Amino acid sequence: MSELTREPVPQGEYFETNRFAGLSLGLGVGALVGLVLCLIGAFVSPLQFSFSWMFGFILFFTMCNGCLFWIIVHYATDAEWTVVVRRQLENIAVLLLALAILAIPILLLRHQLFEWTNIPPGQDHVLDSKRQYLNWPFFIFRAVLYFVLLGGMAYLLRRFSVAQDRDGSPRFTIWMRKVSFGGLPIFGLALTFAAFDWLMGLNYRWYSTMWGPYIFAGSVGSSMSLLVLVITALRKAGYLKIVTLEHYHIMGKWMLAFCIFWAYIGFGQYMLYWYANIPEETQFFIVRNTQSWWPLSLLLVFGRFFAPFGILLLRSIKKHPHQLCWVAGWLVFMQALDMYIIVLPALHGTGVRLSIWDLICPLTIGCSLAFVYLRILGRASMFPVRDPRLIESLRLSN
């Protein structure tokens, strides 16, 4: 009798690469043209280009790391709802290996980006007190280490997950859980110190003890929004019909949660700096709260928290994929604005100065990663077809 009532396990679902050959070709051409233009920009306007490239790079770096975090949490908490969407998190997170190559311009243009690389010892006592950390050999070592650790975790988790599709062995789940438990503190430290090096390092005189949690909050929240957009696009293409409104509901709730968490961390940092009024701390906000940076900072506050907070409180929005996608797209745009406000004032401290490279660089990096993503997408089932908790995920109910 149990054989008759057992719920059937869905078969593997594979992305038809040939069907989307035109899209893949367009992304490849866009990436190639963008890289050629960026090469020209690096010679014609190296200072502006270096900051624009950093803006584009850090935008996608944070979102890919956010996807890695959701995979780690999935195994660390033995979650069931994420099973049907986890493969797309794996596909996005493994793009960290491609970002390792796209980080090379940051290293080559270090003298334009990082003022501390141009100051010899003995000229600035503040920098001299930080030389044990802020020195170029150690900086290079840390940059390589971040990608080895973060990219390595993403690669291992995806490899074990795909291997489980073949025989359904529970040993792969055990291995992935061990990697996740060990990787959770490694992830936190690597993302925090990468934010210190690449973002706080743009102004070596400034420091923040809340910088890691702030970047983490934006990364995780925007990555969940990116997942909503990717899943919806694949469903419109005829795939992942096993993702239900219940899954969208949970993704919407996580978007709301990290919308609040981002605001909490951001306000906490701002309030404490305002109260203490220490010049080494307040300089970051003074630049961004004056001149033409002030309207963008206000837009970030209202656009990243107040507006989406009110919308995501509605249950109907979270269970309506089309409407949720509008909110998700807006939050990804707010993540881009956040990274722009963090990076570009280090170059244009007196006010906003828009540049064509601010658009070309993120588009180039985005096209490159999207091209690689489509190549990865067709190499395995679009969901973990033999995950032990697949049936529980399909039966999900809030």
C-alpha positions, 0 to 999 in steps of 0.5 A: 500500500505504501508503494501506491501512496509514495510521492514520485521523485522528479527526474533531473532537469537539464538546461538546453544550452543549444536553445539559448545559444544566441543569448550565450553568444550575445553575452560572450560578445558583450564581455569581449567588447567590454574587456577591449573597451576596459583595456583602452580605459585603463590606458586612457583614464587609469585613475577613473577606470580603476575605481569604476572597475573596483565598483563593478568587481565588488558588486558581484563579489559581494553577491556571489559570496552571499550565495555561498553563505546561503549554501553554507547555512543550508547544510549547517542548519539542515534546511529543507526549503532551499533544496530545490533552489540550491543548485542555482546558489551553487552555480552563482557561488562558484563564479568566485573562481572567475572573479579571481581572474577579474581581480587582476586589474585591481592588483595592477592598478593598485597605485591608483586605488590605494594611496598607501602603496605610494607613501614610503615609510616615515612620511605618515605616522598613521600609516606607519602604525599599520605597516605590519598589515598594510604592506604589498606582499601581505596584501597579495597573499591575503587576496590570493587566500580569500579566493582560495578559501571562498572559491574553494568552498564554493567549488567543493560544495558544488562538486559534492552536490553534483556527485550526489546526483549520480548515486544519491549517496548520503555520504556526500551530504555528510561531507558537505555538512562538514565543509559547511561547519568548518567553512562558516567561520572561514567565510565570515573572516575572509569576507570581513578582511576582504572588505577591510582590504579592498574597501576600507583600504581605499582610505587607510586613515578611516576605520570601522569595527562594524564594517564586516557585518555591514558588508555581510548584510548587504551581500546576503540580502542582495544575493537572495534578491538575485536568486529570486530573479534567476529562479523566475527567469528560469521558470519563465524559460520553462524550467524549475516548475517545482519551485512553488509559491511557498518557496517564493514566500520564504525567499521574500521573508529572507529579503525582508529579514536582511533588509531590516538587518542591513538598516540595523547595522548601518544605523548602529554604525552611523549613530555610534560615530555621530555620538563619539564624534572622532575625526578618524571615524566621522570622515567617511560619513562627512564626505558622503553626507555633503555636496551631491553625494548627500541625495544619493545617500538619502536615496540609499536609506529610503530605497534600501530600507523604508520602501522595501520594508513596507512592501515586503511586509505584505504576504501577497507580495511575497507569494506573487513572483512577478511583484516580488521580482520588482522588489528583488530587482530594486534591491539589487540596484540598491546594492549597486548604489551602496557599493558605488557610494562606498567606492567612488567618493574615495576618488571624487570626494567633493561630489558625484562625477559620473563617468562612462566607465562607471557603466562599462565596467560593471556591465563587462564584469556582469556579461562575463559572469553571466556567460560563464554561468550559462556554461555551468548551468548545462553541466548538471541537473538544475536542482539536486535530484537525489538530495535526501531532503528533496521530497520535504522541500517539494512538500514545503508549506508555510 
